[in-house]
Amino acid sequence: MSTIKLGIVEDEPLVLENLELFLNAQPHIDVILTENSVEAFLENLPVNTDINMVLLDINLPGMSGLEGIRYIKDKIADVDIVMLTAYEDSEKIFKALCSGAVSYLTKRADLPTIRDALVTVHKGGSYMSPGIARKVVNHFSPKQRVKINSLTPRQEQIVEGLVDGLSYKMIADKYQISLETVRDHIKKIYKKLQVNSKAEVIRKKLDGQI
């Protein structure tokens, strides 16, 4: 395996020291540059650097790691960026991945796991902490469909009426029930489908989610 030429951007001194000592001791990993901010990393990056991977924190002084991804990739076109952060919320995960990061690790990962992740990425793969991977899978999984039998037969009829463009009054007349009963069913339908408008009910029905 060719050597991983690594840059690390981490503002916690102890974390940075442990990463540098452990990773530098590994075969095929050479820590080239360590800094505590994106700005310092970019400023001290040699013009013709051979860094091919960056381990990047998110919560940094000055520019965040999320903002820094594109600046680092502008400087080093083919670099692989691996996020190493305490953040596990979906918004930051997807922002990092959409910005060009190839892997996302939490700081709960131990040093051997971080090493293995770097090696996996260097071989062309991607690595994510298990909890992060679950969030990604859940995000791209088909949305859970509301079981048709979770609505009562009368509620199914009312949904059909809404799709057909009937007003509440017309639905009441069609099924010979009171307008108040229709409104009561509508409230229950909204709650079951977790929506707030007639348009959302119709969309779910047309999208096959009901």
C-alpha positions, 0 to 999 in steps of 0.5 A, a space after each residue: 500500500 502506498 503511504 498516506 500523507 496525512 494532515 490533521 486539523 484539530 484544536 484540542 491539544 491532547 487529542 491532536 498529540 495522541 493522534 499524531 503520535 499514534 498515527 505516525 507510528 503506523 506503517 504507511 502513514 506519515 503525518 505531514 502537517 498538524 494545525 489547530 485551525 483551517 486558516 493555519 492549515 491553509 497558511 502553512 500548507 506547502 505549495 506543492 504538498 504531497 498531502 493526500 488525506 486530511 483528518 478534520 474536526 468541525 468545531 474549530 476556532 475561526 472557520 468551521 471544519 464544514 466551511 473549510 472542506 471546500 477551501 482545503 479541496 481547492 488547495 489540494 484537488 485530490 485530497 480525501 477528507 475524513 471528518 473526526 468530530 463530536 457532532 452526530 446530528 444529521 444536518 452536519 453529517 450530510 453537510 460534510 458529505 455533500 461538501 466533499 468529505 468521504 468519511 465521518 467518524 465520531 471522537 468516540 472512535 478509538 485510535 485503531 478504528 481511526 487508523 483502520 478508517 484512514 486505510 479504508 479510505 486510502 484504498 478507495 473506500 469510505 468509513 463511517 462510525 456505526 451510529 453515523 452509518 445508521 443515520 445515513 441509511 435511515 435518511 436514504 431508506 424509503 419513507 415508512 408507509 402508513 398502513 392503509 388499515 391504520 385508517 378506519 374504513 370511513 377515514 379511507 372514504 374521506 381521504 378518497 373524497 379529498 382526492 376527488 376534490 370534494 368539500 367537507 360538506 360534499 363528503 358529509 352529504 355523500 356518506 350521509 354523515 354530519 359535517 362535524 363528523 367529517 371534521 372530527 375524522 379529518 383531525 384524526 387523519 391529520 394526526 395519524 398521517 402526521 400532516 397539517 393540511 388537506 394538500 398533504 393528505 392528498 399528496 401522500 395518497 397520490 404518492 402511494 404513502 397511504 
